[in-house]
Amino acid sequence: MIIFAALISLGASAQKGEQNVGAHVLFGTDMSNFGIGAKYQYNVTNAIRLEGVADYYLKTDGFSMFDVNINGHYLFHFNKFTVYPLIGINYTHWNWNFDDEPGIEGGGDGSIGFNIGGGAQYNLTDRLRIGAEIKYQTISGLNTAIIGVGVTYSL
């Protein structure tokens, strides 16, 4: 009876076809850049969610970057709390410009890489959620951990 009650408490809070939009703040550990971003999520099933993300990292020590990500989440629902592992691909473009160092030219470069990580979200209401996520981006020439917190709204 206790096991049955525990299984019922794992009720899914996300439904197939659900769509969410959100915003988040980020910290990239490799170059110590803070960033902002936006996301769109679509639940393919009650347990599988696809996500598109665009992020911009502010200039720090001459470096700035943006990335575009497509991630997949496998959702584990616990009443108002959801946790998920994630895997995905990204395109990252970084720029450098050292205005205070004459003779060193600026530039930019981009690369395709992979994401792996996980996250958690808490349902404040039926439509509003807060969450945190950590992922590791493997990118040719620049591998970094990204830590983010944000909010999503169910459409």
ROZA-86600 format. One line per field, with one value per residue: residue in three letters; y, z, x of N, C-alpha, C, O in turn. Coordinates in nm, 3 decimals. Example, Ala and Ser with C-alpha at 12.3 -4.5 7.8 and 13.67 -1.06 7.14 Angstrom:
BEGIN
resn <- [Ala / Ser]
n.yy <- [-0.569 / -0.225]
n.zz <- [0.780 / 0.708]
n.xx <- [1.319 / 1.285]
ca.yy <- [-0.450 / -0.106]
ca.zz <- [0.780 / 0.714]
ca.xx <- [1.230 / 1.367]
c.yy <- [-0.330 / 0.003]
c.zz <- [0.780 / 0.787]
c.xx <- [1.320 / 1.290]
o.yy <- [-0.332 / 0.114]
o.zz <- [0.846 / 0.804]
o.xx <- [1.424 / 1.341]
// end
This chain:
BEGIN
resn <- [Met / Ile / Ile / Phe / Ala / Ala / Leu / Ile / Ser / Leu / Gly / Ala / Ser / Ala / Gln / Lys / Gly / Glu / Gln / Asn / Val / Gly / Ala / His / Val / Leu / Phe / Gly / Thr / Asp / Met / Ser / Asn / Phe / Gly / Ile / Gly / Ala / Lys / Tyr / Gln / Tyr / Asn / Val / Thr / Asn / Ala / Ile / Arg / Leu / Glu / Gly / Val / Ala / Asp / Tyr / Tyr / Leu / Lys / Thr / Asp / Gly / Phe / Ser / Met / Phe / Asp / Val / Asn / Ile / Asn / Gly / His / Tyr / Leu / Phe / His / Phe / Asn / Lys / Phe / Thr / Val / Tyr / Pro / Leu / Ile / Gly / Ile / Asn / Tyr / Thr / His / Trp / Asn / Trp / Asn / Phe / Asp / Asp / Glu / Pro / Gly / Ile / Glu / Gly / Gly / Gly / Asp / Gly / Ser / Ile / Gly / Phe / Asn / Ile / Gly / Gly / Gly / Ala / Gln / Tyr / Asn / Leu / Thr / Asp / Arg / Leu / Arg / Ile / Gly / Ala / Glu / Ile / Lys / Tyr / Gln / Thr / Ile / Ser / Gly / Leu / Asn / Thr / Ala / Ile / Ile / Gly / Val / Gly / Val / Thr / Tyr / Ser / Leu]
n.yy <- [-0.119 / 0.123 / 0.154 / 0.180 / 0.424 / 0.593 / 0.577 / 0.699 / 0.959 / 1.049 / 1.188 / 1.323 / 1.650 / 1.783 / 1.773 / 1.587 / 1.769 / 2.014 / 2.352 / 2.577 / 2.893 / 3.081 / 3.258 / 3.315 / 3.353 / 3.324 / 3.164 / 3.123 / 2.908 / 2.879 / 3.119 / 3.293 / 3.439 / 3.619 / 3.569 / 3.607 / 3.461 / 3.302 / 3.066 / 2.798 / 2.542 / 2.216 / 1.956 / 1.641 / 1.392 / 1.290 / 1.249 / 1.323 / 1.602 / 1.859 / 2.125 / 2.454 / 2.693 / 3.020 / 3.206 / 3.482 / 3.592 / 3.825 / 4.068 / 3.993 / 4.043 / 4.094 / 3.897 / 3.779 / 3.593 / 3.402 / 3.152 / 2.888 / 2.639 / 2.304 / 2.094 / 1.784 / 1.662 / 1.428 / 1.374 / 1.350 / 1.338 / 1.469 / 1.539 / 1.879 / 1.918 / 1.872 / 1.682 / 1.640 / 1.479 / 1.606 / 1.623 / 1.741 / 1.951 / 2.220 / 2.545 / 2.759 / 3.086 / 3.288 / 3.603 / 3.815 / 4.101 / 4.318 / 4.606 / 4.760 / 4.680 / 4.762 / 4.668 / 4.408 / 4.228 / 4.203 / 3.944 / 3.657 / 3.341 / 3.031 / 2.729 / 2.393 / 2.195 / 1.973 / 1.918 / 1.819 / 1.737 / 1.843 / 1.926 / 2.098 / 2.177 / 2.378 / 2.391 / 2.679 / 2.772 / 2.648 / 2.727 / 2.871 / 2.835 / 2.785 / 2.734 / 2.551 / 2.480 / 2.285 / 2.242 / 2.087 / 2.205 / 2.082 / 2.200 / 2.263 / 2.384 / 2.534 / 2.435 / 2.429 / 2.469 / 2.545 / 2.729 / 2.789 / 2.981 / 3.026 / 3.116 / 2.976 / 2.984 / 2.833 / 2.800]
n.zz <- [0.000 / 0.076 / -0.122 / -0.349 / -0.288 / -0.295 / -0.565 / -0.686 / -0.598 / -0.766 / -0.977 / -1.303 / -1.390 / -1.622 / -1.947 / -2.251 / -2.544 / -2.420 / -2.406 / -2.332 / -2.246 / -2.161 / -1.951 / -1.849 / -1.628 / -1.650 / -1.580 / -1.707 / -1.650 / -1.750 / -1.866 / -1.683 / -1.740 / -1.722 / -1.826 / -2.024 / -2.125 / -2.342 / -2.376 / -2.538 / -2.487 / -2.560 / -2.493 / -2.601 / -2.520 / -2.205 / -2.058 / -2.214 / -2.325 / -2.557 / -2.622 / -2.719 / -2.709 / -2.667 / -2.591 / -2.452 / -2.357 / -2.149 / -2.207 / -2.076 / -1.957 / -2.221 / -2.371 / -2.521 / -2.581 / -2.769 / -2.777 / -2.932 / -2.862 / -2.881 / -2.690 / -2.525 / -2.277 / -2.016 / -1.822 / -1.474 / -1.260 / -0.951 / -0.777 / -0.734 / -0.815 / -1.050 / -1.197 / -1.424 / -1.657 / -1.917 / -2.265 / -2.555 / -2.850 / -2.958 / -3.099 / -3.074 / -3.060 / -3.016 / -2.930 / -2.929 / -2.805 / -2.728 / -2.617 / -2.455 / -2.505 / -2.721 / -3.058 / -3.050 / -3.223 / -3.248 / -3.280 / -3.387 / -3.347 / -3.419 / -3.326 / -3.334 / -3.081 / -2.798 / -2.540 / -2.201 / -1.904 / -1.634 / -1.461 / -1.250 / -1.163 / -1.014 / -0.962 / -0.927 / -0.976 / -1.172 / -1.421 / -1.396 / -1.344 / -1.161 / -1.197 / -1.198 / -1.353 / -1.467 / -1.700 / -1.910 / -2.165 / -2.447 / -2.662 / -2.950 / -2.872 / -2.657 / -2.369 / -2.126 / -1.814 / -1.756 / -1.554 / -1.458 / -1.369 / -1.372 / -1.506 / -1.625 / -1.832 / -1.888 / -2.188]
n.xx <- [0.082 / 0.199 / 0.394 / 0.231 / 0.101 / 0.324 / 0.394 / 0.172 / 0.211 / 0.405 / 0.299 / 0.264 / 0.356 / 0.390 / 0.256 / 0.205 / 0.265 / 0.273 / 0.387 / 0.649 / 0.793 / 1.084 / 1.325 / 1.664 / 1.950 / 2.305 / 2.622 / 2.936 / 3.194 / 3.459 / 3.567 / 3.473 / 3.235 / 2.930 / 2.591 / 2.289 / 1.977 / 1.731 / 1.461 / 1.280 / 1.049 / 0.924 / 0.706 / 0.740 / 0.651 / 0.501 / 0.730 / 0.950 / 1.120 / 1.189 / 1.418 / 1.495 / 1.752 / 1.890 / 2.171 / 2.355 / 2.671 / 2.821 / 3.083 / 3.397 / 3.716 / 3.802 / 3.674 / 3.373 / 3.069 / 2.823 / 2.570 / 2.381 / 2.154 / 2.028 / 1.851 / 1.772 / 1.552 / 1.497 / 1.231 / 1.169 / 0.912 / 0.806 / 0.554 / 0.532 / 0.788 / 1.046 / 1.303 / 1.581 / 1.799 / 2.012 / 2.091 / 2.255 / 2.315 / 2.527 / 2.592 / 2.853 / 2.979 / 3.253 / 3.397 / 3.684 / 3.845 / 4.086 / 4.097 / 4.262 / 4.520 / 4.749 / 4.829 / 4.743 / 4.517 / 4.161 / 3.908 / 3.719 / 3.555 / 3.391 / 3.216 / 3.088 / 2.944 / 2.887 / 2.641 / 2.604 / 2.440 / 2.229 / 1.921 / 1.679 / 1.344 / 1.086 / 0.743 / 0.579 / 0.320 / 0.040 / 0.129 / 0.370 / 0.716 / 1.021 / 1.374 / 1.689 / 2.002 / 2.277 / 2.531 / 2.772 / 2.964 / 3.113 / 3.335 / 3.522 / 3.829 / 3.730 / 3.608 / 3.356 / 3.182 / 2.846 / 2.638 / 2.309 / 2.015 / 1.662 / 1.337 / 1.032 / 0.738 / 0.432 / 0.261]
ca.yy <- [0.000 / 0.239 / 0.167 / 0.232 / 0.566 / 0.664 / 0.586 / 0.799 / 1.092 / 1.087 / 1.234 / 1.410 / 1.788 / 1.825 / 1.687 / 1.581 / 1.886 / 2.138 / 2.444 / 2.673 / 2.993 / 3.123 / 3.340 / 3.272 / 3.414 / 3.217 / 3.188 / 3.030 / 2.895 / 2.882 / 3.256 / 3.371 / 3.530 / 3.613 / 3.579 / 3.604 / 3.377 / 3.272 / 2.927 / 2.746 / 2.399 / 2.143 / 1.820 / 1.543 / 1.301 / 1.336 / 1.235 / 1.371 / 1.743 / 1.921 / 2.264 / 2.542 / 2.796 / 3.118 / 3.273 / 3.580 / 3.610 / 3.960 / 4.079 / 3.986 / 4.028 / 4.096 / 3.790 / 3.765 / 3.482 / 3.363 / 3.014 / 2.839 / 2.500 / 2.217 / 1.995 / 1.691 / 1.635 / 1.316 / 1.432 / 1.271 / 1.426 / 1.443 / 1.643 / 2.009 / 1.921 / 1.789 / 1.676 / 1.584 / 1.484 / 1.666 / 1.601 / 1.825 / 2.004 / 2.366 / 2.624 / 2.867 / 3.182 / 3.379 / 3.718 / 3.873 / 4.234 / 4.372 / 4.749 / 4.821 / 4.625 / 4.796 / 4.571 / 4.278 / 4.241 / 4.126 / 3.843 / 3.572 / 3.204 / 2.955 / 2.585 / 2.309 / 2.109 / 1.892 / 1.951 / 1.712 / 1.796 / 1.815 / 2.040 / 2.078 / 2.289 / 2.374 / 2.454 / 2.777 / 2.765 / 2.557 / 2.776 / 2.938 / 2.745 / 2.833 / 2.619 / 2.564 / 2.382 / 2.287 / 2.160 / 2.097 / 2.219 / 2.043 / 2.278 / 2.265 / 2.501 / 2.597 / 2.353 / 2.505 / 2.438 / 2.656 / 2.722 / 2.884 / 2.982 / 3.099 / 3.102 / 2.941 / 3.004 / 2.741 / 2.867]
ca.zz <- [0.000 / 0.081 / -0.255 / -0.436 / -0.255 / -0.343 / -0.711 / -0.719 / -0.569 / -0.875 / -1.086 / -1.400 / -1.394 / -1.761 / -2.034 / -2.392 / -2.620 / -2.345 / -2.455 / -2.232 / -2.282 / -2.039 / -1.950 / -1.743 / -1.615 / -1.661 / -1.549 / -1.774 / -1.558 / -1.812 / -1.879 / -1.579 / -1.804 / -1.690 / -1.946 / -2.020 / -2.234 / -2.359 / -2.416 / -2.576 / -2.458 / -2.610 / -2.441 / -2.702 / -2.439 / -2.066 / -2.000 / -2.303 / -2.362 / -2.642 / -2.582 / -2.796 / -2.619 / -2.720 / -2.478 / -2.479 / -2.242 / -2.147 / -2.227 / -1.957 / -1.993 / -2.365 / -2.438 / -2.512 / -2.667 / -2.772 / -2.822 / -2.965 / -2.817 / -2.891 / -2.585 / -2.490 / -2.133 / -1.973 / -1.701 / -1.360 / -1.188 / -0.810 / -0.742 / -0.793 / -0.839 / -1.164 / -1.224 / -1.556 / -1.724 / -2.050 / -2.365 / -2.669 / -2.936 / -2.953 / -3.181 / -2.991 / -3.128 / -2.920 / -2.983 / -2.838 / -2.841 / -2.617 / -2.646 / -2.374 / -2.542 / -2.861 / -3.136 / -3.049 / -3.296 / -3.204 / -3.374 / -3.346 / -3.397 / -3.380 / -3.332 / -3.292 / -2.971 / -2.732 / -2.403 / -2.112 / -1.772 / -1.570 / -1.400 / -1.164 / -1.166 / -0.913 / -1.012 / -0.836 / -1.006 / -1.284 / -1.541 / -1.368 / -1.284 / -1.145 / -1.214 / -1.202 / -1.446 / -1.491 / -1.815 / -1.956 / -2.311 / -2.509 / -2.784 / -2.997 / -2.827 / -2.538 / -2.293 / -2.008 / -1.741 / -1.755 / -1.442 / -1.486 / -1.295 / -1.452 / -1.491 / -1.747 / -1.829 / -1.976 / -2.277]
ca.xx <- [0.000 / 0.288 / 0.455 / 0.125 / 0.084 / 0.442 / 0.386 / 0.070 / 0.265 / 0.495 / 0.214 / 0.330 / 0.308 / 0.399 / 0.176 / 0.241 / 0.221 / 0.290 / 0.489 / 0.695 / 0.893 / 1.150 / 1.445 / 1.755 / 2.082 / 2.404 / 2.762 / 3.027 / 3.307 / 3.591 / 3.613 / 3.404 / 3.141 / 2.789 / 2.512 / 2.143 / 1.929 / 1.589 / 1.440 / 1.148 / 1.043 / 0.807 / 0.698 / 0.706 / 0.569 / 0.500 / 0.863 / 1.057 / 1.103 / 1.290 / 1.438 / 1.581 / 1.805 / 1.984 / 2.237 / 2.460 / 2.759 / 2.876 / 3.227 / 3.481 / 3.858 / 3.818 / 3.600 / 3.227 / 3.026 / 2.684 / 2.550 / 2.248 / 2.152 / 1.909 / 1.870 / 1.665 / 1.542 / 1.412 / 1.172 / 1.124 / 0.819 / 0.777 / 0.457 / 0.564 / 0.931 / 1.088 / 1.447 / 1.606 / 1.928 / 1.999 / 2.195 / 2.221 / 2.419 / 2.531 / 2.684 / 2.905 / 3.065 / 3.313 / 3.470 / 3.781 / 3.890 / 4.163 / 4.112 / 4.367 / 4.650 / 4.776 / 4.902 / 4.675 / 4.392 / 4.046 / 3.865 / 3.609 / 3.558 / 3.273 / 3.233 / 2.976 / 2.983 / 2.786 / 2.602 / 2.561 / 2.417 / 2.102 / 1.854 / 1.563 / 1.250 / 0.981 / 0.621 / 0.521 / 0.177 / 0.018 / 0.196 / 0.496 / 0.816 / 1.158 / 1.462 / 1.835 / 2.059 / 2.421 / 2.567 / 2.910 / 2.970 / 3.239 / 3.347 / 3.661 / 3.903 / 3.674 / 3.514 / 3.318 / 3.060 / 2.751 / 2.543 / 2.202 / 1.889 / 1.566 / 1.193 / 0.959 / 0.594 / 0.362 / 0.165]
c.yy <- [0.126 / 0.262 / 0.225 / 0.382 / 0.648 / 0.681 / 0.690 / 0.939 / 1.138 / 1.139 / 1.335 / 1.548 / 1.843 / 1.724 / 1.695 / 1.704 / 2.017 / 2.220 / 2.546 / 2.772 / 3.040 / 3.210 / 3.294 / 3.359 / 3.301 / 3.262 / 3.081 / 3.024 / 2.913 / 3.023 / 3.349 / 3.477 / 3.509 / 3.630 / 3.582 / 3.519 / 3.361 / 3.129 / 2.902 / 2.596 / 2.339 / 2.000 / 1.726 / 1.434 / 1.358 / 1.333 / 1.293 / 1.513 / 1.787 / 2.069 / 2.334 / 2.659 / 2.889 / 3.198 / 3.374 / 3.602 / 3.745 / 3.959 / 4.082 / 3.960 / 4.016 / 3.991 / 3.806 / 3.649 / 3.470 / 3.218 / 2.988 / 2.689 / 2.432 / 2.102 / 1.904 / 1.664 / 1.509 / 1.351 / 1.327 / 1.365 / 1.377 / 1.556 / 1.775 / 2.022 / 1.826 / 1.796 / 1.610 / 1.583 / 1.550 / 1.627 / 1.685 / 1.864 / 2.157 / 2.420 / 2.743 / 2.954 / 3.276 / 3.484 / 3.762 / 4.006 / 4.294 / 4.518 / 4.811 / 4.768 / 4.652 / 4.687 / 4.432 / 4.296 / 4.157 / 4.023 / 3.764 / 3.435 / 3.133 / 2.807 / 2.515 / 2.216 / 2.034 / 1.939 / 1.824 / 1.774 / 1.754 / 1.939 / 1.998 / 2.200 / 2.267 / 2.451 / 2.548 / 2.779 / 2.661 / 2.599 / 2.832 / 2.846 / 2.819 / 2.711 / 2.655 / 2.451 / 2.396 / 2.194 / 2.185 / 2.101 / 2.179 / 2.108 / 2.278 / 2.395 / 2.566 / 2.504 / 2.425 / 2.447 / 2.564 / 2.632 / 2.828 / 2.870 / 3.066 / 3.067 / 3.062 / 2.959 / 2.910 / 2.814 / 2.801]
c.zz <- [0.000 / -0.055 / -0.354 / -0.413 / -0.306 / -0.494 / -0.755 / -0.699 / -0.677 / -0.996 / -1.176 / -1.396 / -1.536 / -1.847 / -2.177 / -2.462 / -2.546 / -2.402 / -2.347 / -2.296 / -2.153 / -2.063 / -1.834 / -1.740 / -1.600 / -1.611 / -1.618 / -1.697 / -1.624 / -1.822 / -1.778 / -1.638 / -1.749 / -1.819 / -1.918 / -2.137 / -2.234 / -2.409 / -2.455 / -2.554 / -2.512 / -2.558 / -2.551 / -2.641 / -2.298 / -2.005 / -2.086 / -2.349 / -2.450 / -2.609 / -2.680 / -2.708 / -2.696 / -2.601 / -2.528 / -2.350 / -2.254 / -2.157 / -2.091 / -2.002 / -2.144 / -2.442 / -2.417 / -2.603 / -2.668 / -2.816 / -2.848 / -2.937 / -2.853 / -2.794 / -2.574 / -2.341 / -2.113 / -1.834 / -1.599 / -1.271 / -1.045 / -0.761 / -0.809 / -0.834 / -0.955 / -1.176 / -1.360 / -1.589 / -1.860 / -2.136 / -2.486 / -2.751 / -2.927 / -3.065 / -3.094 / -3.074 / -3.023 / -2.994 / -2.880 / -2.894 / -2.718 / -2.645 / -2.572 / -2.406 / -2.691 / -2.931 / -3.136 / -3.113 / -3.232 / -3.308 / -3.320 / -3.407 / -3.348 / -3.398 / -3.287 / -3.183 / -2.913 / -2.590 / -2.328 / -1.974 / -1.713 / -1.505 / -1.313 / -1.176 / -1.060 / -0.968 / -0.906 / -0.850 / -1.118 / -1.409 / -1.517 / -1.292 / -1.268 / -1.156 / -1.210 / -1.289 / -1.448 / -1.609 / -1.849 / -2.108 / -2.358 / -2.647 / -2.823 / -2.954 / -2.701 / -2.475 / -2.164 / -1.942 / -1.738 / -1.642 / -1.467 / -1.391 / -1.376 / -1.420 / -1.626 / -1.723 / -1.929 / -2.056 / -2.277]
c.xx <- [0.088 / 0.353 / 0.354 / 0.105 / 0.202 / 0.438 / 0.283 / 0.125 / 0.362 / 0.419 / 0.284 / 0.269 / 0.315 / 0.325 / 0.229 / 0.183 / 0.235 / 0.405 / 0.522 / 0.792 / 0.957 / 1.271 / 1.532 / 1.880 / 2.182 / 2.540 / 2.845 / 3.157 / 3.443 / 3.647 / 3.547 / 3.312 / 3.000 / 2.711 / 2.363 / 2.097 / 1.779 / 1.576 / 1.296 / 1.152 / 0.914 / 0.813 / 0.649 / 0.617 / 0.566 / 0.640 / 0.975 / 1.024 / 1.220 / 1.297 / 1.531 / 1.622 / 1.897 / 2.039 / 2.338 / 2.538 / 2.828 / 3.028 / 3.299 / 3.624 / 3.879 / 3.740 / 3.449 / 3.188 / 2.875 / 2.678 / 2.403 / 2.252 / 2.021 / 1.935 / 1.749 / 1.671 / 1.459 / 1.363 / 1.131 / 1.042 / 0.797 / 0.687 / 0.495 / 0.710 / 0.964 / 1.240 / 1.468 / 1.754 / 1.906 / 2.117 / 2.156 / 2.342 / 2.415 / 2.618 / 2.724 / 2.997 / 3.121 / 3.393 / 3.573 / 3.825 / 3.957 / 4.194 / 4.230 / 4.506 / 4.676 / 4.856 / 4.841 / 4.539 / 4.282 / 4.009 / 3.749 / 3.623 / 3.433 / 3.296 / 3.105 / 3.027 / 2.864 / 2.762 / 2.568 / 2.546 / 2.285 / 2.045 / 1.738 / 1.473 / 1.143 / 0.862 / 0.565 / 0.369 / 0.161 / 0.096 / 0.337 / 0.591 / 0.949 / 1.250 / 1.609 / 1.889 / 2.210 / 2.449 / 2.713 / 2.906 / 3.109 / 3.243 / 3.494 / 3.728 / 3.851 / 3.571 / 3.483 / 3.194 / 2.975 / 2.651 / 2.437 / 2.084 / 1.790 / 1.423 / 1.134 / 0.810 / 0.531 / 0.256 / 0.029]
o.yy <- [0.224 / 0.377 / 0.312 / 0.458 / 0.759 / 0.786 / 0.762 / 1.030 / 1.256 / 1.134 / 1.423 / 1.564 / 1.943 / 1.603 / 1.794 / 1.738 / 2.123 / 2.165 / 2.595 / 2.737 / 3.039 / 3.232 / 3.240 / 3.428 / 3.195 / 3.381 / 2.962 / 3.126 / 2.958 / 3.046 / 3.471 / 3.591 / 3.395 / 3.697 / 3.562 / 3.506 / 3.400 / 3.076 / 2.972 / 2.530 / 2.403 / 1.930 / 1.730 / 1.391 / 1.465 / 1.406 / 1.311 / 1.540 / 1.756 / 2.131 / 2.279 / 2.719 / 2.843 / 3.250 / 3.355 / 3.628 / 3.776 / 3.861 / 4.163 / 3.866 / 3.939 / 3.993 / 3.842 / 3.610 / 3.520 / 3.167 / 3.054 / 2.619 / 2.495 / 2.023 / 1.942 / 1.645 / 1.486 / 1.357 / 1.228 / 1.461 / 1.259 / 1.657 / 1.783 / 2.127 / 1.713 / 1.904 / 1.533 / 1.676 / 1.550 / 1.601 / 1.699 / 1.819 / 2.215 / 2.352 / 2.818 / 2.905 / 3.339 / 3.461 / 3.749 / 4.022 / 4.318 / 4.552 / 4.905 / 4.806 / 4.575 / 4.621 / 4.346 / 4.371 / 4.054 / 4.014 / 3.801 / 3.416 / 3.170 / 2.764 / 2.571 / 2.164 / 2.032 / 1.995 / 1.731 / 1.854 / 1.645 / 2.043 / 1.880 / 2.311 / 2.154 / 2.564 / 2.503 / 2.787 / 2.594 / 2.514 / 2.839 / 2.786 / 2.903 / 2.599 / 2.772 / 2.343 / 2.506 / 2.083 / 2.291 / 2.012 / 2.235 / 2.074 / 2.291 / 2.503 / 2.648 / 2.496 / 2.479 / 2.384 / 2.674 / 2.526 / 2.943 / 2.762 / 3.164 / 3.000 / 3.110 / 2.951 / 2.907 / 2.883 / 2.846]
o.zz <- [-0.067 / -0.098 / -0.434 / -0.508 / -0.355 / -0.545 / -0.852 / -0.775 / -0.680 / -1.107 / -1.128 / -1.399 / -1.565 / -1.823 / -2.218 / -2.443 / -2.605 / -2.442 / -2.278 / -2.390 / -2.047 / -2.176 / -1.735 / -1.837 / -1.546 / -1.600 / -1.592 / -1.681 / -1.557 / -1.788 / -1.786 / -1.592 / -1.732 / -1.912 / -1.805 / -2.237 / -2.140 / -2.474 / -2.414 / -2.595 / -2.510 / -2.577 / -2.589 / -2.703 / -2.274 / -1.909 / -2.036 / -2.402 / -2.421 / -2.573 / -2.718 / -2.641 / -2.781 / -2.520 / -2.633 / -2.245 / -2.357 / -2.121 / -2.004 / -2.076 / -2.190 / -2.565 / -2.308 / -2.691 / -2.578 / -2.882 / -2.795 / -2.983 / -2.854 / -2.813 / -2.609 / -2.284 / -2.185 / -1.739 / -1.632 / -1.215 / -1.022 / -0.709 / -0.932 / -0.883 / -0.957 / -1.167 / -1.405 / -1.554 / -1.912 / -2.088 / -2.516 / -2.728 / -2.893 / -3.119 / -3.047 / -3.149 / -2.949 / -3.101 / -2.760 / -3.015 / -2.616 / -2.691 / -2.622 / -2.339 / -2.777 / -2.869 / -3.214 / -3.063 / -3.170 / -3.413 / -3.219 / -3.506 / -3.245 / -3.474 / -3.212 / -3.191 / -2.971 / -2.527 / -2.384 / -1.931 / -1.739 / -1.496 / -1.304 / -1.197 / -1.022 / -1.014 / -0.805 / -0.750 / -1.154 / -1.493 / -1.611 / -1.190 / -1.350 / -1.126 / -1.216 / -1.298 / -1.432 / -1.616 / -1.820 / -2.172 / -2.315 / -2.735 / -2.738 / -2.997 / -2.642 / -2.524 / -2.100 / -2.008 / -1.719 / -1.635 / -1.495 / -1.340 / -1.441 / -1.321 / -1.730 / -1.610 / -2.045 / -1.999 / -2.347]
o.xx <- [0.056 / 0.365 / 0.390 / 0.093 / 0.184 / 0.475 / 0.305 / 0.091 / 0.398 / 0.470 / 0.355 / 0.147 / 0.250 / 0.331 / 0.289 / 0.066 / 0.212 / 0.508 / 0.433 / 0.864 / 0.894 / 1.314 / 1.483 / 1.912 / 2.150 / 2.569 / 2.826 / 3.224 / 3.536 / 3.764 / 3.563 / 3.310 / 2.955 / 2.757 / 2.318 / 2.168 / 1.709 / 1.666 / 1.204 / 1.247 / 0.808 / 0.913 / 0.532 / 0.520 / 0.624 / 0.667 / 1.086 / 0.917 / 1.336 / 1.197 / 1.635 / 1.538 / 1.974 / 1.962 / 2.400 / 2.478 / 2.888 / 3.093 / 3.266 / 3.650 / 3.963 / 3.739 / 3.404 / 3.265 / 2.807 / 2.769 / 2.314 / 2.343 / 1.915 / 2.027 / 1.637 / 1.778 / 1.361 / 1.441 / 1.065 / 1.096 / 0.772 / 0.735 / 0.490 / 0.752 / 0.915 / 1.298 / 1.383 / 1.827 / 1.795 / 2.228 / 2.038 / 2.454 / 2.312 / 2.706 / 2.639 / 3.081 / 3.044 / 3.448 / 3.552 / 3.841 / 3.893 / 4.303 / 4.290 / 4.602 / 4.632 / 4.940 / 4.883 / 4.455 / 4.309 / 4.073 / 3.689 / 3.693 / 3.377 / 3.382 / 3.025 / 3.138 / 2.756 / 2.852 / 2.509 / 2.629 / 2.234 / 2.110 / 1.704 / 1.520 / 1.113 / 0.877 / 0.511 / 0.297 / 0.257 / 0.127 / 0.415 / 0.555 / 0.985 / 1.208 / 1.647 / 1.831 / 2.264 / 2.397 / 2.769 / 2.850 / 3.210 / 3.164 / 3.581 / 3.688 / 3.922 / 3.458 / 3.573 / 3.112 / 3.025 / 2.588 / 2.469 / 2.057 / 1.829 / 1.392 / 1.180 / 0.761 / 0.573 / 0.172 / -0.061]
// end
